[in-house]
Amino acid sequence: MKRDIQIHKEVEKELAKRSHFCQKVIKRLKQQVKDLQSEKTENRPHIMGGQTQRKSNGGNANMVANNKANEDLINFLEHKLEEIEKKLQRT
């Protein structure tokens, strides 16, 4: 029983470390998404006389793909974090 308790405490510490790490990653990625969104709004097309003029940024499609990838990663990490927190509560 003592060994089981010790193992559970070690698992709890490990899960707490993972949870903290995931929270930091999520926070950093959310900030990146906000930065990219603000950059995107700055680079929006300007409409003049019925024609659309875009600022040349060269990688608009890449930026959209990166935003989607970052959002997917954030959702994945948040889901994993929830799973880890549930496991932690069970232990």
C-alpha positions in Angstrom: 0.0 0.0 0.0 2.8 2.4 0.9 4.5 1.7 -2.5 1.2 2.3 -4.3 0.8 5.6 -2.5 4.3 6.6 -3.4 3.7 5.7 -7.1 0.5 7.7 -7.2 2.3 10.7 -5.7 5.0 10.4 -8.4 2.4 10.1 -11.1 0.5 13.1 -9.7 3.7 15.2 -9.8 4.5 14.1 -13.3 0.9 15.0 -14.5 1.2 18.4 -12.7 4.4 19.1 -14.6 2.8 18.1 -17.9 -0.3 20.1 -17.2 1.8 23.2 -16.4 3.9 22.7 -19.5 0.8 22.3 -21.7 -0.8 25.4 -20.2 2.4 27.5 -21.0 2.3 26.1 -24.6 -1.4 26.9 -25.0 -0.8 30.4 -23.6 2.1 31.0 -26.0 0.1 29.7 -29.0 -2.9 31.8 -28.2 -0.7 34.8 -28.1 0.8 33.8 -31.5 -2.7 33.5 -32.9 -3.7 36.9 -31.6 -0.5 38.4 -33.1 -1.2 36.7 -36.4 -4.8 37.9 -36.4 -3.8 41.5 -35.7 -1.2 41.2 -38.5 -3.9 39.9 -40.7 -6.2 42.8 -40.0 -3.4 45.2 -40.8 -2.8 43.5 -44.1 -6.5 43.4 -45.2 -7.3 44.5 -48.7 -8.1 48.2 -49.2 -11.1 48.8 -51.4 -10.7 51.8 -53.8 -13.1 52.6 -56.6 -14.5 49.1 -56.9 -11.0 47.5 -57.2 -9.3 45.6 -54.5 -5.7 46.5 -53.8 -3.8 44.3 -51.5 -0.6 45.1 -49.6 2.0 42.8 -50.9 2.8 40.3 -48.2 3.7 37.4 -50.4 2.4 34.7 -48.0 -1.2 35.3 -47.4 -2.2 31.7 -48.1 0.6 30.5 -45.8 -0.5 32.8 -43.0 -4.1 31.4 -43.2 -2.7 27.9 -43.2 -0.5 28.7 -40.2 -3.5 30.2 -38.3 -5.5 27.1 -39.0 -2.7 24.8 -37.9 -2.1 26.9 -34.7 -5.8 26.7 -33.9 -5.9 23.0 -34.4 -2.8 22.6 -32.2 -4.3 24.7 -29.5 -7.5 22.7 -29.6 -5.5 19.5 -29.4 -3.4 20.7 -26.5 -6.4 21.9 -24.6 -8.1 18.6 -25.1 -5.0 16.8 -23.9 -4.7 19.1 -20.9 -8.3 18.3 -19.9 -7.6 14.6 -20.1 -4.5 15.0 -18.0 -6.4 17.0 -15.4 -9.1 14.3 -15.3 -6.4 11.7 -14.7 -4.8 13.8 -12.1 -8.1 14.2 -10.3 -8.7 10.4 -10.4 -5.4 9.7 -8.9 
